[in-house]
């Protein structure tokens, strides 16, 4: 899958059943040595993206459970939040 195919997908936490953002609004943490994606860094937003709420959510790539046509399903443990 190409990075351009990931853009625009909604990111959803399966445990909380909540929307975390859209991949176009996130950063990818990439290992410079091998080029593999290590994590998604999702900014916490408020009011439909108009105001920043503060901290970012860092989701290790291993927590991604499924990448579908419209969304990316994550399983984030409560300790990592």
mmJSON file of the N, C-alpha and C atoms, coordinates in Angstrom:
{"data_MODEL":{"atom_site":{
"group_PDB":["ATOM","ATOM","ATOM","ATOM","ATOM","ATOM","ATOM","ATOM","ATOM","ATOM","ATOM","ATOM","ATOM","ATOM","ATOM","ATOM","ATOM","ATOM","ATOM","ATOM","ATOM","ATOM","ATOM","ATOM","ATOM","ATOM","ATOM","ATOM","ATOM","ATOM","ATOM","ATOM","ATOM","ATOM","ATOM","ATOM","ATOM","ATOM","ATOM","ATOM","ATOM","ATOM","ATOM","ATOM","ATOM","ATOM","ATOM","ATOM","ATOM","ATOM","ATOM","ATOM","ATOM","ATOM","ATOM","ATOM","ATOM","ATOM","ATOM","ATOM","ATOM","ATOM","ATOM","ATOM","ATOM","ATOM","ATOM","ATOM","ATOM","ATOM","ATOM","ATOM","ATOM","ATOM","ATOM","ATOM","ATOM","ATOM","ATOM","ATOM","ATOM","ATOM","ATOM","ATOM","ATOM","ATOM","ATOM","ATOM","ATOM","ATOM","ATOM","ATOM","ATOM","ATOM","ATOM","ATOM","ATOM","ATOM","ATOM","ATOM","ATOM","ATOM","ATOM","ATOM","ATOM","ATOM","ATOM","ATOM","ATOM","ATOM","ATOM","ATOM","ATOM","ATOM","ATOM","ATOM","ATOM","ATOM","ATOM","ATOM","ATOM","ATOM","ATOM","ATOM","ATOM","ATOM","ATOM","ATOM","ATOM","ATOM","ATOM","ATOM","ATOM","ATOM","ATOM","ATOM","ATOM","ATOM","ATOM","ATOM","ATOM","ATOM","ATOM","ATOM","ATOM","ATOM","ATOM","ATOM","ATOM","ATOM","ATOM","ATOM","ATOM","ATOM","ATOM","ATOM","ATOM","ATOM","ATOM","ATOM","ATOM","ATOM","ATOM","ATOM","ATOM","ATOM","ATOM","ATOM","ATOM","ATOM","ATOM","ATOM","ATOM","ATOM","ATOM","ATOM","ATOM","ATOM","ATOM","ATOM","ATOM","ATOM","ATOM","ATOM","ATOM","ATOM","ATOM","ATOM","ATOM","ATOM","ATOM","ATOM","ATOM","ATOM","ATOM","ATOM","ATOM","ATOM","ATOM","ATOM","ATOM","ATOM","ATOM","ATOM","ATOM","ATOM","ATOM","ATOM","ATOM","ATOM","ATOM","ATOM","ATOM","ATOM","ATOM","ATOM","ATOM","ATOM","ATOM","ATOM","ATOM","ATOM","ATOM","ATOM","ATOM","ATOM","ATOM","ATOM","ATOM","ATOM","ATOM","ATOM","ATOM","ATOM","ATOM","ATOM","ATOM","ATOM","ATOM","ATOM","ATOM","ATOM","ATOM"],
"id":[1,2,3,4,5,6,7,8,9,10,11,12,13,14,15,16,17,18,19,20,21,22,23,24,25,26,27,28,29,30,31,32,33,34,35,36,37,38,39,40,41,42,43,44,45,46,47,48,49,50,51,52,53,54,55,56,57,58,59,60,61,62,63,64,65,66,67,68,69,70,71,72,73,74,75,76,77,78,79,80,81,82,83,84,85,86,87,88,89,90,91,92,93,94,95,96,97,98,99,100,101,102,103,104,105,106,107,108,109,110,111,112,113,114,115,116,117,118,119,120,121,122,123,124,125,126,127,128,129,130,131,132,133,134,135,136,137,138,139,140,141,142,143,144,145,146,147,148,149,150,151,152,153,154,155,156,157,158,159,160,161,162,163,164,165,166,167,168,169,170,171,172,173,174,175,176,177,178,179,180,181,182,183,184,185,186,187,188,189,190,191,192,193,194,195,196,197,198,199,200,201,202,203,204,205,206,207,208,209,210,211,212,213,214,215,216,217,218,219,220,221,222,223,224,225,226,227,228,229,230,231,232,233,234,235,236,237,238,239,240,241,242,243],
"type_symbol":["N","C","C","N","C","C","N","C","C","N","C","C","N","C","C","N","C","C","N","C","C","N","C","C","N","C","C","N","C","C","N","C","C","N","C","C","N","C","C","N","C","C","N","C","C","N","C","C","N","C","C","N","C","C","N","C","C","N","C","C","N","C","C","N","C","C","N","C","C","N","C","C","N","C","C","N","C","C","N","C","C","N","C","C","N","C","C","N","C","C","N","C","C","N","C","C","N","C","C","N","C","C","N","C","C","N","C","C","N","C","C","N","C","C","N","C","C","N","C","C","N","C","C","N","C","C","N","C","C","N","C","C","N","C","C","N","C","C","N","C","C","N","C","C","N","C","C","N","C","C","N","C","C","N","C","C","N","C","C","N","C","C","N","C","C","N","C","C","N","C","C","N","C","C","N","C","C","N","C","C","N","C","C","N","C","C","N","C","C","N","C","C","N","C","C","N","C","C","N","C","C","N","C","C","N","C","C","N","C","C","N","C","C","N","C","C","N","C","C","N","C","C","N","C","C","N","C","C","N","C","C","N","C","C","N","C","C","N","C","C","N","C","C"],
"label_atom_id":["N","CA","C","N","CA","C","N","CA","C","N","CA","C","N","CA","C","N","CA","C","N","CA","C","N","CA","C","N","CA","C","N","CA","C","N","CA","C","N","CA","C","N","CA","C","N","CA","C","N","CA","C","N","CA","C","N","CA","C","N","CA","C","N","CA","C","N","CA","C","N","CA","C","N","CA","C","N","CA","C","N","CA","C","N","CA","C","N","CA","C","N","CA","C","N","CA","C","N","CA","C","N","CA","C","N","CA","C","N","CA","C","N","CA","C","N","CA","C","N","CA","C","N","CA","C","N","CA","C","N","CA","C","N","CA","C","N","CA","C","N","CA","C","N","CA","C","N","CA","C","N","CA","C","N","CA","C","N","CA","C","N","CA","C","N","CA","C","N","CA","C","N","CA","C","N","CA","C","N","CA","C","N","CA","C","N","CA","C","N","CA","C","N","CA","C","N","CA","C","N","CA","C","N","CA","C","N","CA","C","N","CA","C","N","CA","C","N","CA","C","N","CA","C","N","CA","C","N","CA","C","N","CA","C","N","CA","C","N","CA","C","N","CA","C","N","CA","C","N","CA","C","N","CA","C","N","CA","C","N","CA","C","N","CA","C","N","CA","C","N","CA","C","N","CA","C","N","CA","C","N","CA","C"],
"label_alt_id":[null,null,null,null,null,null,null,null,null,null,null,null,null,null,null,null,null,null,null,null,null,null,null,null,null,null,null,null,null,null,null,null,null,null,null,null,null,null,null,null,null,null,null,null,null,null,null,null,null,null,null,null,null,null,null,null,null,null,null,null,null,null,null,null,null,null,null,null,null,null,null,null,null,null,null,null,null,null,null,null,null,null,null,null,null,null,null,null,null,null,null,null,null,null,null,null,null,null,null,null,null,null,null,null,null,null,null,null,null,null,null,null,null,null,null,null,null,null,null,null,null,null,null,null,null,null,null,null,null,null,null,null,null,null,null,null,null,null,null,null,null,null,null,null,null,null,null,null,null,null,null,null,null,null,null,null,null,null,null,null,null,null,null,null,null,null,null,null,null,null,null,null,null,null,null,null,null,null,null,null,null,null,null,null,null,null,null,null,null,null,null,null,null,null,null,null,null,null,null,null,null,null,null,null,null,null,null,null,null,null,null,null,null,null,null,null,null,null,null,null,null,null,null,null,null,null,null,null,null,null,null,null,null,null,null,null,null,null,null,null,null,null,null],
"label_comp_id":["UNK","UNK","UNK","UNK","UNK","UNK","UNK","UNK","UNK","UNK","UNK","UNK","UNK","UNK","UNK","UNK","UNK","UNK","UNK","UNK","UNK","UNK","UNK","UNK","UNK","UNK","UNK","UNK","UNK","UNK","UNK","UNK","UNK","UNK","UNK","UNK","UNK","UNK","UNK","UNK","UNK","UNK","UNK","UNK","UNK","UNK","UNK","UNK","UNK","UNK","UNK","UNK","UNK","UNK","UNK","UNK","UNK","UNK","UNK","UNK","UNK","UNK","UNK","UNK","UNK","UNK","UNK","UNK","UNK","UNK","UNK","UNK","UNK","UNK","UNK","UNK","UNK","UNK","UNK","UNK","UNK","UNK","UNK","UNK","UNK","UNK","UNK","UNK","UNK","UNK","UNK","UNK","UNK","UNK","UNK","UNK","UNK","UNK","UNK","UNK","UNK","UNK","UNK","UNK","UNK","UNK","UNK","UNK","UNK","UNK","UNK","UNK","UNK","UNK","UNK","UNK","UNK","UNK","UNK","UNK","UNK","UNK","UNK","UNK","UNK","UNK","UNK","UNK","UNK","UNK","UNK","UNK","UNK","UNK","UNK","UNK","UNK","UNK","UNK","UNK","UNK","UNK","UNK","UNK","UNK","UNK","UNK","UNK","UNK","UNK","UNK","UNK","UNK","UNK","UNK","UNK","UNK","UNK","UNK","UNK","UNK","UNK","UNK","UNK","UNK","UNK","UNK","UNK","UNK","UNK","UNK","UNK","UNK","UNK","UNK","UNK","UNK","UNK","UNK","UNK","UNK","UNK","UNK","UNK","UNK","UNK","UNK","UNK","UNK","UNK","UNK","UNK","UNK","UNK","UNK","UNK","UNK","UNK","UNK","UNK","UNK","UNK","UNK","UNK","UNK","UNK","UNK","UNK","UNK","UNK","UNK","UNK","UNK","UNK","UNK","UNK","UNK","UNK","UNK","UNK","UNK","UNK","UNK","UNK","UNK","UNK","UNK","UNK","UNK","UNK","UNK","UNK","UNK","UNK","UNK","UNK","UNK","UNK","UNK","UNK","UNK","UNK","UNK"],
"label_asym_id":["A","A","A","A","A","A","A","A","A","A","A","A","A","A","A","A","A","A","A","A","A","A","A","A","A","A","A","A","A","A","A","A","A","A","A","A","A","A","A","A","A","A","A","A","A","A","A","A","A","A","A","A","A","A","A","A","A","A","A","A","A","A","A","A","A","A","A","A","A","A","A","A","A","A","A","A","A","A","A","A","A","A","A","A","A","A","A","A","A","A","A","A","A","A","A","A","A","A","A","A","A","A","A","A","A","A","A","A","A","A","A","A","A","A","A","A","A","A","A","A","A","A","A","A","A","A","A","A","A","A","A","A","A","A","A","A","A","A","A","A","A","A","A","A","A","A","A","A","A","A","A","A","A","A","A","A","A","A","A","A","A","A","A","A","A","A","A","A","A","A","A","A","A","A","A","A","A","A","A","A","A","A","A","A","A","A","A","A","A","A","A","A","A","A","A","A","A","A","A","A","A","A","A","A","A","A","A","A","A","A","A","A","A","A","A","A","A","A","A","A","A","A","A","A","A","A","A","A","A","A","A","A","A","A","A","A","A","A","A","A","A","A","A"],
"label_entity_id":["1","1","1","1","1","1","1","1","1","1","1","1","1","1","1","1","1","1","1","1","1","1","1","1","1","1","1","1","1","1","1","1","1","1","1","1","1","1","1","1","1","1","1","1","1","1","1","1","1","1","1","1","1","1","1","1","1","1","1","1","1","1","1","1","1","1","1","1","1","1","1","1","1","1","1","1","1","1","1","1","1","1","1","1","1","1","1","1","1","1","1","1","1","1","1","1","1","1","1","1","1","1","1","1","1","1","1","1","1","1","1","1","1","1","1","1","1","1","1","1","1","1","1","1","1","1","1","1","1","1","1","1","1","1","1","1","1","1","1","1","1","1","1","1","1","1","1","1","1","1","1","1","1","1","1","1","1","1","1","1","1","1","1","1","1","1","1","1","1","1","1","1","1","1","1","1","1","1","1","1","1","1","1","1","1","1","1","1","1","1","1","1","1","1","1","1","1","1","1","1","1","1","1","1","1","1","1","1","1","1","1","1","1","1","1","1","1","1","1","1","1","1","1","1","1","1","1","1","1","1","1","1","1","1","1","1","1","1","1","1","1","1","1"],
"label_seq_id":[1,1,1,2,2,2,3,3,3,4,4,4,5,5,5,6,6,6,7,7,7,8,8,8,9,9,9,10,10,10,11,11,11,12,12,12,13,13,13,14,14,14,15,15,15,16,16,16,17,17,17,18,18,18,19,19,19,20,20,20,21,21,21,22,22,22,23,23,23,24,24,24,25,25,25,26,26,26,27,27,27,28,28,28,29,29,29,30,30,30,31,31,31,32,32,32,33,33,33,34,34,34,35,35,35,36,36,36,37,37,37,38,38,38,39,39,39,40,40,40,41,41,41,42,42,42,43,43,43,44,44,44,45,45,45,46,46,46,47,47,47,48,48,48,49,49,49,50,50,50,51,51,51,52,52,52,53,53,53,54,54,54,55,55,55,56,56,56,57,57,57,58,58,58,59,59,59,60,60,60,61,61,61,62,62,62,63,63,63,64,64,64,65,65,65,66,66,66,67,67,67,68,68,68,69,69,69,70,70,70,71,71,71,72,72,72,73,73,73,74,74,74,75,75,75,76,76,76,77,77,77,78,78,78,79,79,79,80,80,80,81,81,81],
"pdbx_PDB_ins_code":[null,null,null,null,null,null,null,null,null,null,null,null,null,null,null,null,null,null,null,null,null,null,null,null,null,null,null,null,null,null,null,null,null,null,null,null,null,null,null,null,null,null,null,null,null,null,null,null,null,null,null,null,null,null,null,null,null,null,null,null,null,null,null,null,null,null,null,null,null,null,null,null,null,null,null,null,null,null,null,null,null,null,null,null,null,null,null,null,null,null,null,null,null,null,null,null,null,null,null,null,null,null,null,null,null,null,null,null,null,null,null,null,null,null,null,null,null,null,null,null,null,null,null,null,null,null,null,null,null,null,null,null,null,null,null,null,null,null,null,null,null,null,null,null,null,null,null,null,null,null,null,null,null,null,null,null,null,null,null,null,null,null,null,null,null,null,null,null,null,null,null,null,null,null,null,null,null,null,null,null,null,null,null,null,null,null,null,null,null,null,null,null,null,null,null,null,null,null,null,null,null,null,null,null,null,null,null,null,null,null,null,null,null,null,null,null,null,null,null,null,null,null,null,null,null,null,null,null,null,null,null,null,null,null,null,null,null,null,null,null,null,null,null],
"Cartn_x":[0.847,0.0,0.893,0.521,1.268,0.73,1.616,1.223,0.047,0.02,-1.082,-2.422,-2.409,-3.642,-4.131,-3.239,-3.625,-4.252,-3.887,-4.356,-5.877,-6.443,-7.886,-8.682,-8.031,-8.75,-8.98,-10.151,-10.446,-9.692,-9.245,-8.559,-9.505,-9.808,-10.804,-10.189,-10.405,-9.983,-11.105,-10.8,-11.819,-12.328,-11.47,-11.892,-12.839,-12.543,-13.389,-14.461,-14.353,-15.286,-15.359,-14.168,-14.142,-13.192,-13.513,-12.732,-11.572,-10.343,-9.167,-8.698,-9.08,-8.647,-8.672,-8.157,-8.064,-6.587,-6.145,-4.719,-4.061,-4.759,-4.174,-3.778,-4.326,-4.048,-3.05,-2.367,-1.431,-0.026,0.925,2.302,2.676,3.598,4.127,5.522,5.819,7.169,7.829,8.89,9.516,10.936,11.308,12.667,13.559,14.533,15.383,16.294,16.588,17.495,16.831,15.607,14.965,13.705,13.281,12.139,10.781,10.732,9.452,8.753,7.433,6.64,6.65,6.995,7.019,5.762,5.2,4.042,3.286,2.02,1.211,1.202,1.373,1.307,0.1,-0.94,-2.22,-2.427,-2.569,-2.821,-4.213,-4.342,-5.65,-6.301,-7.447,-8.121,-9.468,-9.941,-11.226,-11.976,-13.288,-14.139,-13.851,-13.968,-13.837,-12.512,-11.443,-10.116,-9.731,-10.556,-10.25,-9.305,-9.322,-8.473,-7.696,-6.445,-5.629,-5.948,-6.128,-6.464,-5.219,-4.108,-2.906,-2.045,-1.926,-1.007,-1.381,-0.401,-0.602,-0.759,-1.367,-1.503,-0.5,0.405,1.387,0.93,0.66,0.163,1.205,1.817,2.775,2.109,2.862,2.341,1.775,2.345,1.875,0.452,-0.076,-1.433,-2.49,-2.046,-3.002,-3.514,-4.816,-5.411,-5.896,-6.405,-6.967,-6.944,-6.556,-6.644,-7.66,-8.788,-9.855,-9.905,-10.959,-11.135,-11.348,-12.035,-12.394,-11.744,-11.267,-10.746,-9.636,-8.931,-7.866,-8.326,-8.374,-8.836,-7.624,-7.629,-6.543,-7.031,-6.105,-6.368,-5.321,-5.664,-4.749,-5.015,-3.976,-4.151,-4.251,-4.97,-5.204,-3.918,-2.93,-1.671,-0.912,-1.086,-0.322,-0.948,-2.156,-2.804,-2.218],
"Cartn_y":[-1.174,0.0,1.239,2.213,3.466,4.459,5.387,6.411,7.231,7.497,8.274,7.556,6.232,5.467,5.546,5.83,5.966,7.322,8.328,9.685,9.778,10.484,10.717,9.669,8.603,7.568,8.028,7.718,8.023,7.053,7.538,6.704,6.51,5.234,4.913,3.989,4.311,3.455,2.447,1.16,0.118,-0.042,0.167,-0.014,1.08,2.33,3.45,3.788,3.19,3.484,4.985,5.611,7.036,7.348,8.41,8.876,9.715,9.379,10.1,11.154,11.019,11.975,11.378,12.126,11.693,11.668,10.674,10.491,11.696,12.497,13.712,14.713,14.545,15.453,14.853,13.791,13.13,13.173,12.845,12.69,11.229,10.802,9.45,9.52,8.622,8.49,7.344,7.657,6.681,6.4,5.119,4.701,5.098,5.948,6.46,5.386,4.345,3.302,2.36,1.933,0.956,1.481,2.703,3.303,2.804,1.988,1.461,2.468,2.469,3.336,2.743,3.562,3.103,3.494,4.662,5.135,6.203,6.368,7.492,8.501,9.777,10.837,11.692,11.601,12.235,13.416,14.64,15.788,15.71,16.101,16.177,17.48,17.402,18.595,18.787,20.003,20.352,21.247,21.199,22.047,21.857,20.635,20.3,20.759,20.664,20.968,22.438,23.285,24.714,25.115,24.377,24.721,23.492,23.705,22.619,22.449,21.203,20.919,20.668,20.315,20.094,18.974,17.943,16.851,16.084,15.287,14.425,12.996,12.178,10.758,10.042,9.273,8.498,7.047,6.511,5.144,4.296,3.338,2.459,1.689,1.465,0.78,-0.597,-1.242,-2.576,-2.558,-1.386,-1.28,-1.098,-0.996,-0.904,-2.306,-2.494,-3.821,-4.068,-3.026,-3.213,-1.891,-1.954,-0.797,-1.144,-0.442,-0.702,0.361,0.316,1.284,2.702,2.841,4.167,4.526,3.524,3.829,2.897,3.334,2.568,2.273,0.992,0.576,0.351,1.013,0.899,0.216,-0.432,-1.009,-0.437,0.635,1.344,0.913,0.402,0.022,1.267,1.149,2.316,2.827,1.943,2.373,3.322,3.177,3.973,5.32,5.549,6.836,7.796],
"Cartn_z":[0.0,0.0,0.0,-0.775,-0.852,0.17,0.56,1.514,0.997,-0.288,-0.867,-0.706,-0.628,-0.432,1.007,1.949,3.354,3.651,2.888,3.129,3.067,4.027,4.055,4.801,5.274,6.018,7.45,7.993,9.378,10.272,11.425,12.396,13.575,13.9,14.91,15.959,17.245,18.354,18.615,18.453,18.565,20.004,21.002,22.397,22.865,22.485,22.902,21.878,20.705,19.614,19.348,19.286,19.01,17.862,17.167,16.023,16.543,16.11,16.57,15.583,14.337,13.333,11.952,11.016,9.624,9.287,8.558,8.331,7.685,6.958,6.398,7.465,8.681,9.793,10.779,10.397,11.29,10.729,11.562,11.14,11.263,10.446,10.528,11.12,12.046,12.582,11.82,11.097,10.203,10.657,10.665,10.98,9.811,10.066,8.99,8.397,9.158,8.681,7.682,7.979,7.096,6.403,6.722,6.048,6.495,7.547,8.024,8.932,8.864,9.724,11.124,12.12,13.501,14.257,13.943,14.69,13.913,14.285,13.833,14.976,14.671,15.678,15.308,16.146,15.847,16.783,16.254,17.133,17.74,19.006,19.654,19.227,18.606,18.101,18.767,18.762,19.359,18.376,18.411,17.584,16.106,15.658,14.241,13.65,14.451,13.954,13.997,14.598,14.607,15.731,16.85,17.982,18.419,18.728,19.266,20.736,21.148,22.531,23.37,22.747,23.542,23.0,23.787,23.494,22.231,21.808,20.657,21.128,20.306,20.569,19.676,20.275,19.511,19.526,18.358,18.234,17.512,18.218,17.55,16.403,15.35,14.168,14.527,15.542,15.95,16.501,16.855,17.388,16.297,15.068,13.964,13.679,13.8,13.626,12.21,11.556,10.215,9.468,8.206,7.324,6.25,6.277,5.322,4.245,3.448,2.366,2.878,4.025,4.533,5.858,6.615,7.943,8.363,9.402,10.031,11.456,11.818,13.136,14.035,15.208,16.174,17.435,18.125,19.436,20.381,21.075,21.956,23.388,24.064,25.457,26.322,27.44,28.292,28.922,29.148,29.749,28.822,27.517,26.562,26.283,26.709,26.499,27.473],
"occupancy":[1.0,1.0,1.0,1.0,1.0,1.0,1.0,1.0,1.0,1.0,1.0,1.0,1.0,1.0,1.0,1.0,1.0,1.0,1.0,1.0,1.0,1.0,1.0,1.0,1.0,1.0,1.0,1.0,1.0,1.0,1.0,1.0,1.0,1.0,1.0,1.0,1.0,1.0,1.0,1.0,1.0,1.0,1.0,1.0,1.0,1.0,1.0,1.0,1.0,1.0,1.0,1.0,1.0,1.0,1.0,1.0,1.0,1.0,1.0,1.0,1.0,1.0,1.0,1.0,1.0,1.0,1.0,1.0,1.0,1.0,1.0,1.0,1.0,1.0,1.0,1.0,1.0,1.0,1.0,1.0,1.0,1.0,1.0,1.0,1.0,1.0,1.0,1.0,1.0,1.0,1.0,1.0,1.0,1.0,1.0,1.0,1.0,1.0,1.0,1.0,1.0,1.0,1.0,1.0,1.0,1.0,1.0,1.0,1.0,1.0,1.0,1.0,1.0,1.0,1.0,1.0,1.0,1.0,1.0,1.0,1.0,1.0,1.0,1.0,1.0,1.0,1.0,1.0,1.0,1.0,1.0,1.0,1.0,1.0,1.0,1.0,1.0,1.0,1.0,1.0,1.0,1.0,1.0,1.0,1.0,1.0,1.0,1.0,1.0,1.0,1.0,1.0,1.0,1.0,1.0,1.0,1.0,1.0,1.0,1.0,1.0,1.0,1.0,1.0,1.0,1.0,1.0,1.0,1.0,1.0,1.0,1.0,1.0,1.0,1.0,1.0,1.0,1.0,1.0,1.0,1.0,1.0,1.0,1.0,1.0,1.0,1.0,1.0,1.0,1.0,1.0,1.0,1.0,1.0,1.0,1.0,1.0,1.0,1.0,1.0,1.0,1.0,1.0,1.0,1.0,1.0,1.0,1.0,1.0,1.0,1.0,1.0,1.0,1.0,1.0,1.0,1.0,1.0,1.0,1.0,1.0,1.0,1.0,1.0,1.0,1.0,1.0,1.0,1.0,1.0,1.0,1.0,1.0,1.0,1.0,1.0,1.0,1.0,1.0,1.0,1.0,1.0,1.0],
"B_iso_or_equiv":[0.0,0.0,0.0,0.0,0.0,0.0,0.0,0.0,0.0,0.0,0.0,0.0,0.0,0.0,0.0,0.0,0.0,0.0,0.0,0.0,0.0,0.0,0.0,0.0,0.0,0.0,0.0,0.0,0.0,0.0,0.0,0.0,0.0,0.0,0.0,0.0,0.0,0.0,0.0,0.0,0.0,0.0,0.0,0.0,0.0,0.0,0.0,0.0,0.0,0.0,0.0,0.0,0.0,0.0,0.0,0.0,0.0,0.0,0.0,0.0,0.0,0.0,0.0,0.0,0.0,0.0,0.0,0.0,0.0,0.0,0.0,0.0,0.0,0.0,0.0,0.0,0.0,0.0,0.0,0.0,0.0,0.0,0.0,0.0,0.0,0.0,0.0,0.0,0.0,0.0,0.0,0.0,0.0,0.0,0.0,0.0,0.0,0.0,0.0,0.0,0.0,0.0,0.0,0.0,0.0,0.0,0.0,0.0,0.0,0.0,0.0,0.0,0.0,0.0,0.0,0.0,0.0,0.0,0.0,0.0,0.0,0.0,0.0,0.0,0.0,0.0,0.0,0.0,0.0,0.0,0.0,0.0,0.0,0.0,0.0,0.0,0.0,0.0,0.0,0.0,0.0,0.0,0.0,0.0,0.0,0.0,0.0,0.0,0.0,0.0,0.0,0.0,0.0,0.0,0.0,0.0,0.0,0.0,0.0,0.0,0.0,0.0,0.0,0.0,0.0,0.0,0.0,0.0,0.0,0.0,0.0,0.0,0.0,0.0,0.0,0.0,0.0,0.0,0.0,0.0,0.0,0.0,0.0,0.0,0.0,0.0,0.0,0.0,0.0,0.0,0.0,0.0,0.0,0.0,0.0,0.0,0.0,0.0,0.0,0.0,0.0,0.0,0.0,0.0,0.0,0.0,0.0,0.0,0.0,0.0,0.0,0.0,0.0,0.0,0.0,0.0,0.0,0.0,0.0,0.0,0.0,0.0,0.0,0.0,0.0,0.0,0.0,0.0,0.0,0.0,0.0,0.0,0.0,0.0,0.0,0.0,0.0,0.0,0.0,0.0,0.0,0.0,0.0],
"pdbx_formal_charge":[null,null,null,null,null,null,null,null,null,null,null,null,null,null,null,null,null,null,null,null,null,null,null,null,null,null,null,null,null,null,null,null,null,null,null,null,null,null,null,null,null,null,null,null,null,null,null,null,null,null,null,null,null,null,null,null,null,null,null,null,null,null,null,null,null,null,null,null,null,null,null,null,null,null,null,null,null,null,null,null,null,null,null,null,null,null,null,null,null,null,null,null,null,null,null,null,null,null,null,null,null,null,null,null,null,null,null,null,null,null,null,null,null,null,null,null,null,null,null,null,null,null,null,null,null,null,null,null,null,null,null,null,null,null,null,null,null,null,null,null,null,null,null,null,null,null,null,null,null,null,null,null,null,null,null,null,null,null,null,null,null,null,null,null,null,null,null,null,null,null,null,null,null,null,null,null,null,null,null,null,null,null,null,null,null,null,null,null,null,null,null,null,null,null,null,null,null,null,null,null,null,null,null,null,null,null,null,null,null,null,null,null,null,null,null,null,null,null,null,null,null,null,null,null,null,null,null,null,null,null,null,null,null,null,null,null,null,null,null,null,null,null,null],
"auth_seq_id":[1,1,1,2,2,2,3,3,3,4,4,4,5,5,5,6,6,6,7,7,7,8,8,8,9,9,9,10,10,10,11,11,11,12,12,12,13,13,13,14,14,14,15,15,15,16,16,16,17,17,17,18,18,18,19,19,19,20,20,20,21,21,21,22,22,22,23,23,23,24,24,24,25,25,25,26,26,26,27,27,27,28,28,28,29,29,29,30,30,30,31,31,31,32,32,32,33,33,33,34,34,34,35,35,35,36,36,36,37,37,37,38,38,38,39,39,39,40,40,40,41,41,41,42,42,42,43,43,43,44,44,44,45,45,45,46,46,46,47,47,47,48,48,48,49,49,49,50,50,50,51,51,51,52,52,52,53,53,53,54,54,54,55,55,55,56,56,56,57,57,57,58,58,58,59,59,59,60,60,60,61,61,61,62,62,62,63,63,63,64,64,64,65,65,65,66,66,66,67,67,67,68,68,68,69,69,69,70,70,70,71,71,71,72,72,72,73,73,73,74,74,74,75,75,75,76,76,76,77,77,77,78,78,78,79,79,79,80,80,80,81,81,81],
"auth_comp_id":["UNK","UNK","UNK","UNK","UNK","UNK","UNK","UNK","UNK","UNK","UNK","UNK","UNK","UNK","UNK","UNK","UNK","UNK","UNK","UNK","UNK","UNK","UNK","UNK","UNK","UNK","UNK","UNK","UNK","UNK","UNK","UNK","UNK","UNK","UNK","UNK","UNK","UNK","UNK","UNK","UNK","UNK","UNK","UNK","UNK","UNK","UNK","UNK","UNK","UNK","UNK","UNK","UNK","UNK","UNK","UNK","UNK","UNK","UNK","UNK","UNK","UNK","UNK","UNK","UNK","UNK","UNK","UNK","UNK","UNK","UNK","UNK","UNK","UNK","UNK","UNK","UNK","UNK","UNK","UNK","UNK","UNK","UNK","UNK","UNK","UNK","UNK","UNK","UNK","UNK","UNK","UNK","UNK","UNK","UNK","UNK","UNK","UNK","UNK","UNK","UNK","UNK","UNK","UNK","UNK","UNK","UNK","UNK","UNK","UNK","UNK","UNK","UNK","UNK","UNK","UNK","UNK","UNK","UNK","UNK","UNK","UNK","UNK","UNK","UNK","UNK","UNK","UNK","UNK","UNK","UNK","UNK","UNK","UNK","UNK","UNK","UNK","UNK","UNK","UNK","UNK","UNK","UNK","UNK","UNK","UNK","UNK","UNK","UNK","UNK","UNK","UNK","UNK","UNK","UNK","UNK","UNK","UNK","UNK","UNK","UNK","UNK","UNK","UNK","UNK","UNK","UNK","UNK","UNK","UNK","UNK","UNK","UNK","UNK","UNK","UNK","UNK","UNK","UNK","UNK","UNK","UNK","UNK","UNK","UNK","UNK","UNK","UNK","UNK","UNK","UNK","UNK","UNK","UNK","UNK","UNK","UNK","UNK","UNK","UNK","UNK","UNK","UNK","UNK","UNK","UNK","UNK","UNK","UNK","UNK","UNK","UNK","UNK","UNK","UNK","UNK","UNK","UNK","UNK","UNK","UNK","UNK","UNK","UNK","UNK","UNK","UNK","UNK","UNK","UNK","UNK","UNK","UNK","UNK","UNK","UNK","UNK","UNK","UNK","UNK","UNK","UNK","UNK"],
"auth_asym_id":["A","A","A","A","A","A","A","A","A","A","A","A","A","A","A","A","A","A","A","A","A","A","A","A","A","A","A","A","A","A","A","A","A","A","A","A","A","A","A","A","A","A","A","A","A","A","A","A","A","A","A","A","A","A","A","A","A","A","A","A","A","A","A","A","A","A","A","A","A","A","A","A","A","A","A","A","A","A","A","A","A","A","A","A","A","A","A","A","A","A","A","A","A","A","A","A","A","A","A","A","A","A","A","A","A","A","A","A","A","A","A","A","A","A","A","A","A","A","A","A","A","A","A","A","A","A","A","A","A","A","A","A","A","A","A","A","A","A","A","A","A","A","A","A","A","A","A","A","A","A","A","A","A","A","A","A","A","A","A","A","A","A","A","A","A","A","A","A","A","A","A","A","A","A","A","A","A","A","A","A","A","A","A","A","A","A","A","A","A","A","A","A","A","A","A","A","A","A","A","A","A","A","A","A","A","A","A","A","A","A","A","A","A","A","A","A","A","A","A","A","A","A","A","A","A","A","A","A","A","A","A","A","A","A","A","A","A","A","A","A","A","A","A"],
"auth_atom_id":["N","CA","C","N","CA","C","N","CA","C","N","CA","C","N","CA","C","N","CA","C","N","CA","C","N","CA","C","N","CA","C","N","CA","C","N","CA","C","N","CA","C","N","CA","C","N","CA","C","N","CA","C","N","CA","C","N","CA","C","N","CA","C","N","CA","C","N","CA","C","N","CA","C","N","CA","C","N","CA","C","N","CA","C","N","CA","C","N","CA","C","N","CA","C","N","CA","C","N","CA","C","N","CA","C","N","CA","C","N","CA","C","N","CA","C","N","CA","C","N","CA","C","N","CA","C","N","CA","C","N","CA","C","N","CA","C","N","CA","C","N","CA","C","N","CA","C","N","CA","C","N","CA","C","N","CA","C","N","CA","C","N","CA","C","N","CA","C","N","CA","C","N","CA","C","N","CA","C","N","CA","C","N","CA","C","N","CA","C","N","CA","C","N","CA","C","N","CA","C","N","CA","C","N","CA","C","N","CA","C","N","CA","C","N","CA","C","N","CA","C","N","CA","C","N","CA","C","N","CA","C","N","CA","C","N","CA","C","N","CA","C","N","CA","C","N","CA","C","N","CA","C","N","CA","C","N","CA","C","N","CA","C","N","CA","C","N","CA","C","N","CA","C","N","CA","C","N","CA","C","N","CA","C"],
"pdbx_PDB_model_num":[1,1,1,1,1,1,1,1,1,1,1,1,1,1,1,1,1,1,1,1,1,1,1,1,1,1,1,1,1,1,1,1,1,1,1,1,1,1,1,1,1,1,1,1,1,1,1,1,1,1,1,1,1,1,1,1,1,1,1,1,1,1,1,1,1,1,1,1,1,1,1,1,1,1,1,1,1,1,1,1,1,1,1,1,1,1,1,1,1,1,1,1,1,1,1,1,1,1,1,1,1,1,1,1,1,1,1,1,1,1,1,1,1,1,1,1,1,1,1,1,1,1,1,1,1,1,1,1,1,1,1,1,1,1,1,1,1,1,1,1,1,1,1,1,1,1,1,1,1,1,1,1,1,1,1,1,1,1,1,1,1,1,1,1,1,1,1,1,1,1,1,1,1,1,1,1,1,1,1,1,1,1,1,1,1,1,1,1,1,1,1,1,1,1,1,1,1,1,1,1,1,1,1,1,1,1,1,1,1,1,1,1,1,1,1,1,1,1,1,1,1,1,1,1,1,1,1,1,1,1,1,1,1,1,1,1,1,1,1,1,1,1,1]
}}}
